[in-house]
Amino acid sequence: QVQLVESGGGLVQPGGSLRLSCAASGFRFSSYSMSWHRQAPGKERELVASISRPGSRNYADSVKGRFTISRDNYKNTVYLQMNNLKPEDTAVYYCYAESFGSWGQGTQVTVSS
């Protein structure tokens, strides 16, 4: 059974940083691409960043240069380092394993002074 558990969200001031983690289980993590998505109130869920099995990365234009996705295949964990956070980054952030159609429960990120 595929399980994805996010952590690391919270309240941060504009310009601050957070690192999200997503611990995966139930599949051979190192063999699959992973991604982070977010959903702000009243908006559709959108792709933030993805990382392939070999480690190539893609980012939404809105987060390029500020966010970094990475993975640790020994810990079965994917990370999202978020720097220079802006109020418009406020959303629930979800981890996603596309090959299984599985989502995590989400972690709230709020950027506010």
C-alpha positions in Angstrom: 0.0 0.0 0.0 1.4 3.3 -1.1 1.7 5.9 1.7 3.0 9.5 1.5 3.3 11.5 4.7 4.2 15.2 4.4 5.7 17.3 7.2 7.4 20.6 7.7 4.7 23.1 7.0 3.9 26.1 9.2 3.7 29.8 9.6 6.5 31.9 8.2 7.1 35.6 7.5 7.6 36.9 4.0 11.2 36.3 2.9 11.5 33.3 5.2 12.3 29.6 4.5 10.7 26.2 5.1 11.7 22.7 4.1 8.9 20.2 3.5 9.5 16.5 3.7 7.5 13.6 2.2 8.2 10.2 3.6 7.1 7.4 1.1 6.4 3.7 1.7 4.9 0.8 0.0 6.8 1.0 -3.3 10.3 1.1 -4.6 10.8 4.8 -4.1 14.0 5.1 -6.1 12.3 3.8 -9.3 9.7 6.5 -9.6 9.3 10.2 -10.2 7.9 12.3 -7.4 6.3 15.8 -7.3 5.0 18.5 -5.1 1.7 20.3 -5.7 -0.1 23.0 -3.9 -3.7 24.3 -3.6 -4.5 27.7 -2.3 -8.0 28.6 -1.1 -10.4 28.9 -4.0 -7.9 27.8 -6.5 -7.1 24.6 -8.4 -4.3 22.4 -7.3 -1.1 23.2 -9.3 2.2 21.5 -9.9 5.1 23.2 -8.0 8.1 20.9 -8.7 8.9 17.4 -9.9 11.9 15.2 -9.8 12.5 12.2 -12.0 14.0 8.9 -11.0 17.5 9.9 -12.4 17.1 13.2 -10.6 16.1 15.7 -13.3 14.0 18.6 -12.0 11.2 20.8 -13.2 9.6 23.8 -11.6 6.7 26.0 -12.0 7.7 29.5 -13.3 6.3 31.1 -10.1 8.9 29.2 -7.9 12.0 29.0 -10.1 15.0 30.3 -8.3 13.3 30.1 -4.9 12.3 26.4 -4.4 14.5 23.3 -4.7 13.2 19.8 -5.0 15.4 16.9 -4.0 15.2 13.3 -3.0 17.1 10.9 -0.7 16.5 7.4 -2.1 18.0 5.8 1.1 15.5 7.5 3.3 12.6 7.2 0.8 12.0 10.9 1.2 11.4 13.8 -1.2 12.0 17.3 0.0 11.0 20.8 -1.0 13.3 23.6 0.1 11.4 26.9 -0.1 13.3 30.1 0.2 12.3 33.8 -0.1 8.7 32.8 0.6 5.9 35.2 -0.5 2.3 35.5 0.7 1.1 34.0 -2.6 2.9 30.8 -1.7 0.3 30.3 1.0 -1.4 26.9 0.3 -1.7 23.3 1.3 1.3 21.5 -0.2 0.9 17.9 -1.3 3.3 15.1 -2.2 2.3 13.0 -5.3 3.4 9.7 -6.7 2.0 9.9 -10.2 2.7 6.3 -11.2 0.3 5.2 -8.4 -2.1 8.1 -8.4 -1.3 8.6 -4.7 -1.4 11.8 -2.7 -0.3 12.6 0.7 -2.6 14.3 3.3 -1.0 17.7 2.7 0.8 20.2 4.9 -0.3 23.8 5.4 2.2 26.6 4.5 1.2 30.1 5.5 3.3 33.1 4.6 2.2 36.2 6.5 3.6 39.0 8.6 
